[in-house]
């Protein structure tokens, strides 16, 4: 029977942390701001093409 306290568990025995996926990356504010700026630029170009040309 193992009577080792939890604080004495070695770091090698801990399970590896799961990698963060694409949804985590998309939730970051700088990336969302960048994508919003690109979307606005594409939208402005589309409106310009449809209405002014």
PQR file with spaces between the fields and no chain letter, atoms N, CA, C, O and H, PARSE charges and radii, in Angstrom:
ATOM       1  N    UNK     1       0.845   -1.176    0.000 -0.4000 1.5000
ATOM       2  CA   UNK     1       0.000    0.000    0.000 -0.0000 2.0000
ATOM       3  C    UNK     1       0.887    1.235    0.000  0.5500 1.7000
ATOM       4  O    UNK     1       1.808    1.353    0.808 -0.5500 1.4000
ATOM       5  N    UNK     2       0.595    2.161   -0.925 -0.4000 1.5000
ATOM       6  CA   UNK     2       1.397    3.373   -1.047 -0.0000 2.0000
ATOM       7  C    UNK     2       0.860    4.436   -0.106  0.5500 1.7000
ATOM       8  O    UNK     2      -0.299    4.840   -0.202 -0.5500 1.4000
ATOM       9  H    UNK     2      -0.154    2.064   -1.581  0.4000 1.0000
ATOM      10  N    UNK     3       1.718    4.887    0.807 -0.4000 1.5000
ATOM      11  CA   UNK     3       1.306    5.916    1.766 -0.0000 2.0000
ATOM      12  C    UNK     3       1.985    7.245    1.471  0.5500 1.7000
ATOM      13  O    UNK     3       2.090    8.098    2.353 -0.5500 1.4000
ATOM      14  H    UNK     3       2.660    4.559    0.885  0.4000 1.0000
ATOM      15  N    UNK     4       2.445    7.429    0.243 -0.4000 1.5000
ATOM      16  CA   UNK     4       3.127    8.670   -0.131 -0.0000 2.0000
ATOM      17  C    UNK     4       2.104    9.810   -0.186  0.5500 1.7000
ATOM      18  O    UNK     4       1.056    9.661   -0.814 -0.5500 1.4000
ATOM      19  H    UNK     4       2.360    6.737   -0.474  0.4000 1.0000
ATOM      20  N    UNK     5       2.392   10.941    0.460 -0.4000 1.5000
ATOM      21  CA   UNK     5       1.463   12.069    0.364 -0.0000 2.0000
ATOM      22  C    UNK     5       1.427   12.636   -1.063  0.5500 1.7000
ATOM      23  O    UNK     5       2.381   12.483   -1.826 -0.5500 1.4000
ATOM      24  H    UNK     5       3.243   11.062    0.970  0.4000 1.0000
ATOM      25  N    UNK     6       0.329   13.282   -1.404 -0.4000 1.5000
ATOM      26  CA   UNK     6       0.156   13.804   -2.759 -0.0000 2.0000
ATOM      27  C    UNK     6       1.231   14.821   -3.131  0.5500 1.7000
ATOM      28  O    UNK     6       1.610   14.905   -4.299 -0.5500 1.4000
ATOM      29  H    UNK     6      -0.446   13.406   -0.785  0.4000 1.0000
ATOM      30  N    UNK     7       1.730   15.592   -2.172 -0.4000 1.5000
ATOM      31  CA   UNK     7       2.715   16.624   -2.479 -0.0000 2.0000
ATOM      32  C    UNK     7       4.069   16.027   -2.853  0.5500 1.7000
ATOM      33  O    UNK     7       4.920   16.725   -3.405 -0.5500 1.4000
ATOM      34  H    UNK     7       1.422   15.524   -1.223  0.4000 1.0000
ATOM      35  N    UNK     8       4.276   14.752   -2.560 -0.4000 1.5000
ATOM      36  CA   UNK     8       5.563   14.121   -2.847 -0.0000 2.0000
ATOM      37  C    UNK     8       5.575   13.417   -4.203  0.5500 1.7000
ATOM      38  O    UNK     8       6.578   12.797   -4.557 -0.5500 1.4000
ATOM      39  H    UNK     8       3.585   14.185   -2.111  0.4000 1.0000
ATOM      40  N    UNK     9       4.495   13.497   -4.961 -0.4000 1.5000
ATOM      41  CA   UNK     9       4.462   12.849   -6.273 -0.0000 2.0000
ATOM      42  C    UNK     9       5.430   13.567   -7.198  0.5500 1.7000
ATOM      43  O    UNK     9       5.446   14.796   -7.265 -0.5500 1.4000
ATOM      44  H    UNK     9       3.681   14.000   -4.673  0.4000 1.0000
ATOM      45  N    UNK    10       6.224   12.802   -7.898 -0.4000 1.5000
ATOM      46  CA   UNK    10       7.204   13.403   -8.807 -0.0000 2.0000
ATOM      47  C    UNK    10       6.518   13.940  -10.041  0.5500 1.7000
ATOM      48  O    UNK    10       5.455   13.457  -10.429 -0.5500 1.4000
ATOM      49  H    UNK    10       6.211   11.804   -7.844  0.4000 1.0000
ATOM      50  N    UNK    11       7.129   14.948  -10.666 -0.4000 1.5000
ATOM      51  CA   UNK    11       6.540   15.562  -11.850 -0.0000 2.0000
ATOM      52  C    UNK    11       6.497   14.598  -13.024  0.5500 1.7000
ATOM      53  O    UNK    11       5.660   14.749  -13.914 -0.5500 1.4000
ATOM      54  H    UNK    11       7.993   15.341  -10.351  0.4000 1.0000
ATOM      55  N    UNK    12       7.390   13.601  -13.043 -0.4000 1.5000
ATOM      56  CA   UNK    12       7.415   12.640  -14.137 -0.0000 2.0000
ATOM      57  C    UNK    12       6.163   11.768  -14.150  0.5500 1.7000
ATOM      58  O    UNK    12       5.796   11.228  -15.194 -0.5500 1.4000
ATOM      59  H    UNK    12       8.070   13.478  -12.321  0.4000 1.0000
ATOM      60  N    UNK    13       5.511   11.626  -13.008 -0.4000 1.5000
ATOM      61  CA   UNK    13       4.356   10.757  -12.920 -0.0000 2.0000
ATOM      62  C    UNK    13       3.067   11.462  -13.337  0.5500 1.7000
ATOM      63  O    UNK    13       2.052   10.797  -13.544 -0.5500 1.4000
ATOM      64  H    UNK    13       5.810   12.064  -12.160  0.4000 1.0000
ATOM      65  N    UNK    14       3.080   12.802  -13.468 -0.4000 1.5000
ATOM      66  CA   UNK    14       1.877   13.530  -13.840 -0.0000 2.0000
ATOM      67  C    UNK    14       1.588   13.337  -15.321  0.5500 1.7000
ATOM      68  O    UNK    14       2.514   13.286  -16.130 -0.5500 1.4000
ATOM      69  H    UNK    14       3.905   13.342  -13.300  0.4000 1.0000
ATOM      70  N    UNK    15       0.311   13.230  -15.686 -0.4000 1.5000
ATOM      71  CA   UNK    15      -0.013   13.064  -17.106 -0.0000 2.0000
ATOM      72  C    UNK    15       0.322   14.336  -17.873  0.5500 1.7000
ATOM      73  O    UNK    15       0.197   15.433  -17.329 -0.5500 1.4000
ATOM      74  H    UNK    15      -0.441   13.271  -15.029  0.4000 1.0000
ATOM      75  N    UNK    16       0.748   14.207  -19.136 -0.4000 1.5000
ATOM      76  CA   UNK    16       1.081   15.402  -19.924 -0.0000 2.0000
ATOM      77  C    UNK    16      -0.159   16.244  -20.181  0.5500 1.7000
ATOM      78  O    UNK    16      -1.251   15.708  -20.369 -0.5500 1.4000
ATOM      79  H    UNK    16       0.850   13.316  -19.578  0.4000 1.0000
ATOM      80  N    UNK    17       0.006   17.545  -20.189 -0.4000 1.5000
ATOM      81  CA   UNK    17      -1.148   18.405  -20.448 -0.0000 2.0000
ATOM      82  C    UNK    17      -1.548   18.293  -21.914  0.5500 1.7000
ATOM      83  O    UNK    17      -0.703   18.121  -22.793 -0.5500 1.4000
ATOM      84  H    UNK    17       0.893   17.981  -20.036  0.4000 1.0000
ATOM      85  N    UNK    18      -2.845   18.393  -22.159 -0.4000 1.5000
ATOM      86  CA   UNK    18      -3.348   18.253  -23.522 -0.0000 2.0000
ATOM      87  C    UNK    18      -2.999   19.501  -24.324  0.5500 1.7000
ATOM      88  O    UNK    18      -3.063   20.608  -23.790 -0.5500 1.4000
ATOM      89  H    UNK    18      -3.531   18.533  -21.445  0.4000 1.0000
ATOM      90  N    UNK    19      -2.632   19.347  -25.593 -0.4000 1.5000
ATOM      91  CA   UNK    19      -2.340   20.525  -26.419 -0.0000 2.0000
ATOM      92  C    UNK    19      -3.600   21.337  -26.660  0.5500 1.7000
ATOM      93  O    UNK    19      -4.702   20.795  -26.752 -0.5500 1.4000
ATOM      94  H    UNK    19      -2.580   18.447  -26.027  0.4000 1.0000
ATOM      95  N    UNK    20      -3.416   22.644  -26.760 -0.4000 1.5000
ATOM      96  CA   UNK    20      -4.556   23.518  -26.997 -0.0000 2.0000
ATOM      97  C    UNK    20      -4.843   23.548  -28.487  0.5500 1.7000
ATOM      98  O    UNK    20      -3.924   23.604  -29.304 -0.5500 1.4000
ATOM      99  H    UNK    20      -2.521   23.084  -26.685  0.4000 1.0000
ATOM     100  N    UNK    21      -6.115   23.510  -28.837 -0.4000 1.5000
ATOM     101  CA   UNK    21      -6.496   23.383  -30.233 -0.0000 2.0000
ATOM     102  C    UNK    21      -6.793   24.702  -30.916  0.5500 1.7000
ATOM     103  O    UNK    21      -6.457   25.778  -30.420 -0.5500 1.4000
ATOM     104  H    UNK    21      -6.862   23.465  -28.174  0.4000 1.0000
ATOM     105  N    UNK    22      -7.428   24.589  -32.060 -0.4000 1.5000
ATOM     106  CA   UNK    22      -7.700   25.734  -32.922 -0.0000 2.0000
ATOM     107  C    UNK    22      -8.687   26.697  -32.265  0.5500 1.7000
ATOM     108  O    UNK    22      -8.541   27.911  -32.411 -0.5500 1.4000
ATOM     109  H    UNK    22      -7.701   23.715  -32.463  0.4000 1.0000
ATOM     110  N    UNK    23      -9.685   26.188  -31.546 -0.4000 1.5000
ATOM     111  CA   UNK    23     -10.661   27.080  -30.931 -0.0000 2.0000
ATOM     112  C    UNK    23     -10.005   27.946  -29.864  0.5500 1.7000
ATOM     113  O    UNK    23     -10.417   29.087  -29.658 -0.5500 1.4000
ATOM     114  H    UNK    23      -9.803   25.202  -31.427  0.4000 1.0000
ATOM     115  N    UNK    24      -8.996   27.423  -29.186 -0.4000 1.5000
ATOM     116  CA   UNK    24      -8.274   28.233  -28.211 -0.0000 2.0000
ATOM     117  C    UNK    24      -7.538   29.361  -28.923  0.5500 1.7000
ATOM     118  O    UNK    24      -7.527   30.494  -28.442 -0.5500 1.4000
ATOM     119  H    UNK    24      -8.661   26.495  -29.353  0.4000 1.0000
ATOM     120  N    UNK    25      -6.924   29.060  -30.064 -0.4000 1.5000
ATOM     121  CA   UNK    25      -6.188   30.079  -30.816 -0.0000 2.0000
ATOM     122  C    UNK    25      -7.133   31.157  -31.332  0.5500 1.7000
ATOM     123  O    UNK    25      -6.797   32.341  -31.304 -0.5500 1.4000
ATOM     124  H    UNK    25      -6.933   28.140  -30.455  0.4000 1.0000
ATOM     125  N    UNK    26      -8.319   30.753  -31.804 -0.4000 1.5000
ATOM     126  CA   UNK    26      -9.264   31.733  -32.329 -0.0000 2.0000
ATOM     127  C    UNK    26      -9.864   32.604  -31.245  0.5500 1.7000
ATOM     128  O    UNK    26     -10.406   33.669  -31.541 -0.5500 1.4000
ATOM     129  H    UNK    26      -8.592   29.792  -31.826  0.4000 1.0000
ATOM     130  N    UNK    27      -9.779   32.177  -30.000 -0.4000 1.5000
ATOM     131  CA   UNK    27     -10.379   32.957  -28.920 -0.0000 2.0000
ATOM     132  C    UNK    27      -9.450   34.047  -28.394  0.5500 1.7000
ATOM     133  O    UNK    27      -9.828   34.792  -27.490 -0.5500 1.4000
ATOM     134  H    UNK    27      -9.338   31.312  -29.760  0.4000 1.0000
ATOM     135  N    UNK    28      -8.261   34.151  -28.937 -0.4000 1.5000
ATOM     136  CA   UNK    28      -7.317   35.151  -28.454 -0.0000 2.0000
ATOM     137  C    UNK    28      -7.661   36.527  -29.020  0.5500 1.7000
ATOM     138  O    UNK    28      -7.869   36.645  -30.227 -0.5500 1.4000
ATOM     139  H    UNK    28      -7.954   33.545  -29.672  0.4000 1.0000
ATOM     140  N    UNK    29      -7.728   37.565  -28.196 -0.4000 1.5000
ATOM     141  CA   UNK    29      -8.128   38.896  -28.655 -0.0000 2.0000
ATOM     142  C    UNK    29      -7.274   39.478  -29.784  0.5500 1.7000
ATOM     143  O    UNK    29      -7.853   40.053  -30.706 -0.5500 1.4000
ATOM     144  H    UNK    29      -7.559   37.468  -27.215  0.4000 1.0000
ATOM     145  N    UNK    30      -5.940   39.372  -29.783 -0.4000 1.5000
ATOM     146  CA   UNK    30      -5.191   39.958  -30.900 -0.0000 2.0000
ATOM     147  C    UNK    30      -5.528   39.315  -32.242  0.5500 1.7000
ATOM     148  O    UNK    30      -5.609   40.009  -33.256 -0.5500 1.4000
ATOM     149  H    UNK    30      -5.469   38.905  -29.034  0.4000 1.0000
ATOM     150  N    UNK    31      -5.721   38.021  -32.257 -0.4000 1.5000
ATOM     151  CA   UNK    31      -6.070   37.346  -33.505 -0.0000 2.0000
ATOM     152  C    UNK    31      -7.463   37.763  -33.958  0.5500 1.7000
ATOM     153  O    UNK    31      -7.680   38.005  -35.145 -0.5500 1.4000
ATOM     154  H    UNK    31      -5.655   37.458  -31.433  0.4000 1.0000
ATOM     155  N    UNK    32      -8.409   37.851  -33.028 -0.4000 1.5000
ATOM     156  CA   UNK    32      -9.759   38.263  -33.391 -0.0000 2.0000
ATOM     157  C    UNK    32      -9.767   39.697  -33.896  0.5500 1.7000
ATOM     158  O    UNK    32     -10.509   40.010  -34.827 -0.5500 1.4000
ATOM     159  H    UNK    32      -8.233   37.654  -32.063  0.4000 1.0000
ATOM     160  N    UNK    33      -8.973   40.567  -33.318 -0.4000 1.5000
ATOM     161  CA   UNK    33      -8.883   41.948  -33.794 -0.0000 2.0000
ATOM     162  C    UNK    33      -8.307   41.988  -35.204  0.5500 1.7000
ATOM     163  O    UNK    33      -8.815   42.711  -36.061 -0.5500 1.4000
ATOM     164  H    UNK    33      -8.370   40.312  -32.562  0.4000 1.0000
ATOM     165  N    UNK    34      -7.260   41.223  -35.450 -0.4000 1.5000
ATOM     166  CA   UNK    34      -6.657   41.157  -36.774 -0.0000 2.0000
ATOM     167  C    UNK    34      -7.664   40.637  -37.807  0.5500 1.7000
ATOM     168  O    UNK    34      -7.782   41.201  -38.895 -0.5500 1.4000
ATOM     169  H    UNK    34      -6.846   40.636  -34.754  0.4000 1.0000
ATOM     170  N    UNK    35      -8.384   39.571  -37.470 -0.4000 1.5000
ATOM     171  CA   UNK    35      -9.366   39.014  -38.396 -0.0000 2.0000
ATOM     172  C    UNK    35     -10.517   39.983  -38.632  0.5500 1.7000
ATOM     173  O    UNK    35     -11.062   40.035  -39.735 -0.5500 1.4000
ATOM     174  H    UNK    35      -8.289   39.113  -36.586  0.4000 1.0000
ATOM     175  N    UNK    36     -10.896   40.752  -37.612 -0.4000 1.5000
ATOM     176  CA   UNK    36     -11.958   41.747  -37.787 -0.0000 2.0000
ATOM     177  C    UNK    36     -11.515   42.848  -38.734  0.5500 1.7000
ATOM     178  O    UNK    36     -12.302   43.294  -39.570 -0.5500 1.4000
ATOM     179  H    UNK    36     -10.453   40.710  -36.716  0.4000 1.0000
ATOM     180  N    UNK    37     -10.265   43.296  -38.620 -0.4000 1.5000
ATOM     181  CA   UNK    37      -9.748   44.331  -39.518 -0.0000 2.0000
ATOM     182  C    UNK    37      -9.728   43.809  -40.953  0.5500 1.7000
ATOM     183  O    UNK    37     -10.125   44.523  -41.874 -0.5500 1.4000
ATOM     184  H    UNK    37      -9.626   42.934  -37.941  0.4000 1.0000
ATOM     185  N    UNK    38      -9.276   42.587  -41.150 -0.4000 1.5000
ATOM     186  CA   UNK    38      -9.255   42.003  -42.499 -0.0000 2.0000
ATOM     187  C    UNK    38     -10.676   41.891  -43.048  0.5500 1.7000
ATOM     188  O    UNK    38     -10.907   42.179  -44.223 -0.5500 1.4000
ATOM     189  H    UNK    38      -8.954   42.007  -40.401  0.4000 1.0000
ATOM     190  N    UNK    39     -11.634   41.474  -42.210 -0.4000 1.5000
ATOM     191  CA   UNK    39     -13.016   41.346  -42.659 -0.0000 2.0000
ATOM     192  C    UNK    39     -13.591   42.703  -43.053  0.5500 1.7000
ATOM     193  O    UNK    39     -14.315   42.804  -44.044 -0.5500 1.4000
ATOM     194  H    UNK    39     -11.446   41.240  -41.256  0.4000 1.0000
ATOM     195  N    UNK    40     -13.275   43.747  -42.285 -0.4000 1.5000
ATOM     196  CA   UNK    40     -13.764   45.085  -42.620 -0.0000 2.0000
ATOM     197  C    UNK    40     -13.165   45.549  -43.939  0.5500 1.7000
ATOM     198  O    UNK    40     -13.870   46.126  -44.767 -0.5500 1.4000
ATOM     199  H    UNK    40     -12.688   43.665  -41.481  0.4000 1.0000
ATOM     200  N    UNK    41     -11.888   45.309  -44.145 -0.4000 1.5000
ATOM     201  CA   UNK    41     -11.262   45.704  -45.402 -0.0000 2.0000
ATOM     202  C    UNK    41     -11.864   44.964  -46.593  0.5500 1.7000
ATOM     203  O    UNK    41     -12.117   45.567  -47.636 -0.5500 1.4000
ATOM     204  H    UNK    41     -11.315   44.840  -43.473  0.4000 1.0000
ATOM     205  N    UNK    42     -12.094   43.666  -46.441 -0.4000 1.5000
ATOM     206  CA   UNK    42     -12.730   42.902  -47.522 -0.0000 2.0000
ATOM     207  C    UNK    42     -14.160   43.373  -47.764  0.5500 1.7000
ATOM     208  O    UNK    42     -14.596   43.475  -48.911 -0.5500 1.4000
ATOM     209  H    UNK    42     -11.888   43.176  -45.594  0.4000 1.0000
ATOM     210  N    UNK    43     -14.887   43.658  -46.697 -0.4000 1.5000
ATOM     211  CA   UNK    43     -16.251   44.151  -46.846 -0.0000 2.0000
ATOM     212  C    UNK    43     -16.286   45.508  -47.528  0.5500 1.7000
ATOM     213  O    UNK    43     -17.132   45.750  -48.388 -0.5500 1.4000
ATOM     214  H    UNK    43     -14.533   43.576  -45.765  0.4000 1.0000
ATOM     215  N    UNK    44     -15.365   46.402  -47.149 -0.4000 1.5000
ATOM     216  CA   UNK    44     -15.311   47.717  -47.787 -0.0000 2.0000
ATOM     217  C    UNK    44     -14.958   47.590  -49.263  0.5500 1.7000
ATOM     218  O    UNK    44     -15.514   48.310  -50.092 -0.5500 1.4000
ATOM     219  H    UNK    44     -14.678   46.206  -46.450  0.4000 1.0000
ATOM     220  N    UNK    45     -14.062   46.706  -49.596 -0.4000 1.5000
ATOM     221  CA   UNK    45     -13.701   46.495  -51.003 -0.0000 2.0000
ATOM     222  C    UNK    45     -14.883   45.928  -51.782  0.5500 1.7000
ATOM     223  O    UNK    45     -15.109   46.312  -52.930 -0.5500 1.4000
ATOM     224  H    UNK    45     -13.610   46.121  -48.923  0.4000 1.0000
ATOM     225  N    UNK    46     -15.634   45.022  -51.171 -0.4000 1.5000
ATOM     226  CA   UNK    46     -16.802   44.460  -51.832 -0.0000 2.0000
ATOM     227  C    UNK    46     -17.883   45.492  -52.066  0.5500 1.7000
ATOM     228  O    UNK    46     -18.475   45.544  -53.144 -0.5500 1.4000
ATOM     229  H    UNK    46     -15.450   44.710  -50.239  0.4000 1.0000
ATOM     230  N    UNK    47     -18.145   46.315  -51.062 -0.4000 1.5000
ATOM     231  CA   UNK    47     -19.141   47.382  -51.216 -0.0000 2.0000
ATOM     232  C    UNK    47     -18.700   48.383  -52.277  0.5500 1.7000
ATOM     233  O    UNK    47     -19.518   48.852  -53.069 -0.5500 1.4000
ATOM     234  H    UNK    47     -17.664   46.273  -50.186  0.4000 1.0000
ATOM     235  N    UNK    48     -17.438   48.705  -52.294 -0.4000 1.5000
ATOM     236  CA   UNK    48     -16.906   49.621  -53.305 -0.0000 2.0000
ATOM     237  C    UNK    48     -17.094   49.033  -54.693  0.5500 1.7000
ATOM     238  O    UNK    48     -17.518   49.738  -55.609 -0.5500 1.4000
ATOM     239  H    UNK    48     -16.774   48.324  -51.650  0.4000 1.0000
ATOM     240  N    UNK    49     -16.789   47.764  -54.863 -0.4000 1.5000
ATOM     241  CA   UNK    49     -16.936   47.132  -56.179 -0.0000 2.0000
ATOM     242  C    UNK    49     -18.398   47.083  -56.627  0.5500 1.7000
ATOM     243  O    UNK    49     -18.701   47.312  -57.798 -0.5500 1.4000
ATOM     244  H    UNK    49     -16.444   47.191  -54.119  0.4000 1.0000
ATOM     245  N    UNK    50     -19.302   46.783  -55.687 -0.4000 1.5000
ATOM     246  CA   UNK    50     -20.714   46.612  -56.054 -0.0000 2.0000
ATOM     247  C    UNK    50     -21.428   47.940  -56.289  0.5500 1.7000
ATOM     248  O    UNK    50     -22.266   48.037  -57.185 -0.5500 1.4000
ATOM     249  H    UNK    50     -19.056   46.597  -54.736  0.4000 1.0000
ATOM     250  N    UNK    51     -21.112   48.949  -55.509 -0.4000 1.5000
ATOM     251  CA   UNK    51     -21.887   50.184  -55.557 -0.0000 2.0000
ATOM     252  C    UNK    51     -21.212   51.317  -56.330  0.5500 1.7000
ATOM     253  O    UNK    51     -21.900   52.148  -56.921 -0.5500 1.4000
ATOM     254  H    UNK    51     -20.431   48.870  -54.781  0.4000 1.0000
ATOM     255  N    UNK    52     -19.910   51.364  -56.337 -0.4000 1.5000
ATOM     256  CA   UNK    52     -19.239   52.526  -56.919 -0.0000 2.0000
ATOM     257  C    UNK    52     -18.602   52.258  -58.273  0.5500 1.7000
ATOM     258  O    UNK    52     -18.238   53.202  -58.973 -0.5500 1.4000
ATOM     259  H    UNK    52     -19.350   50.688  -55.857  0.4000 1.0000
ATOM     260  N    UNK    53     -18.461   51.016  -58.653 -0.4000 1.5000
ATOM     261  CA   UNK    53     -17.855   50.737  -59.963 -0.0000 2.0000
ATOM     262  C    UNK    53     -18.904   50.353  -60.983  0.5500 1.7000
ATOM     263  O    UNK    53     -18.572   50.085  -62.138 -0.5500 1.4000
ATOM     264  H    UNK    53     -18.758   50.249  -58.083  0.4000 1.0000
